């Protein structure tokens, strides 16, 4: 692995690496992306959703010669704990912003209106 890092740093600058990785990510957002179908096919074999995503990412990196030396690092940052911890945090953030805060605002407004009526 150390040789991969040395080779990568000698061959390219970080900006190019980030651009290649970003291109893989943005390809999943395209309307005609087959990301979900491809991951589901892998998951049918692995019986593990996170492992399926890891294998999908690895396959895309392996198809990108400029960053192929990074392929073994995917597992390092793509374990179930890594993905689930981030997912739970994002779900909690979204639920607070999209559900709880609007409800609290509505309750506050109703209580404020009632308080003006009582005065």
N, C-alpha and C positions, 0 to 999 in steps of 0.2 A: 504494500500500500504506500509506503514511504516513497518508493520509486515512482509511483503514479503521481504523487504530489510534486515531486521534483521535476518530472517530465512535463507536467501540465504548466508549472510556473515558468519553466524554461521556454516552452513553446508558445505560450499565449499570455495575454494580460487578462486580468480578472473581468474587465468589462465585456470582452468577447464571450467569456464563459457564461456570464450572467445573461447576455443576449440569447445565447443558445438555449439555456435552461428556461428563460422566459418564453421563448418561441414554443417550447414543448408545452408549457403551462397554458399559454393563450390558445393553442390548438384545441384544448379541451373545452374552451368557451364558445367556439364557433358553432353556428346553428347546425351545420352538417357533420359535426364531430361524431365519431363512432366510439368515443372514449367510454361511455357507459356500457355499450354493448360489448366492447372488447374486454373491459374489466369484469363484466358479468360472466363471460366465457371462461376467463382465467379463474374466477371465483368458483365456478362449477367444478373445476378440477382441484383447486387448493382447499376448498371449503373454508376459506378464511378471507374476509373482505379486505383487510389491510394488506395481507400478503399479496392479494391480487393487484392492488394498486401499486405496491412495491415492484412486482414483476412487470407491470405495464410501464412504469417509469423507467425501469432498467432496459426494457426493450427499446424504448424511444432513445435513450442515451446511447445504446449500442448501435443504433442507426445513424448516429451523429458523430462522425469520425473525430471532429475537433474536441469532443468532450468524452469520448469513450473511456478514457482513463479514470473517469469519475464513477463508473458503474458500480464499483464495490463500496462506494460511500453511501449509496442509496439506503441500504439496510441500516446503516448507522443512524440516519436521521428519519427513518420511516418505519419505526417499530410501532406496535399497537399503542404503547404508552404515549409516544410522541404525537401520534395522530389523534388519539382519543382525548388527551389533555387539551390540545388546541381546539378540538371540536366542542368539547364541553364548555370551554371558556367562551367560544363564539356563540354557542346556543344560549348560554346564560346572558351574555351581553345583549343579544337580539331580543330575548324575552323581556329583559328589563326595559330596553328602549322601545320596543314595539307593543308590549302588553301592559306591564306593570306601571310604567310612568304615565302613559295615557289614561289608564284607569285611575291612578292617584290624582291626576289633574282634574278628571271629571268629578271625583268625590270631593276634592278641595273646592271646586267651583260650586258644587251643590251646597256644601256646608257654608261657604261664604254667602251664597244667596239666602240661605235660611237665616243666617246670623243677621243680615240686613233687615229681613222681614220681622224678626223678633224685636229689634231695637225700637 
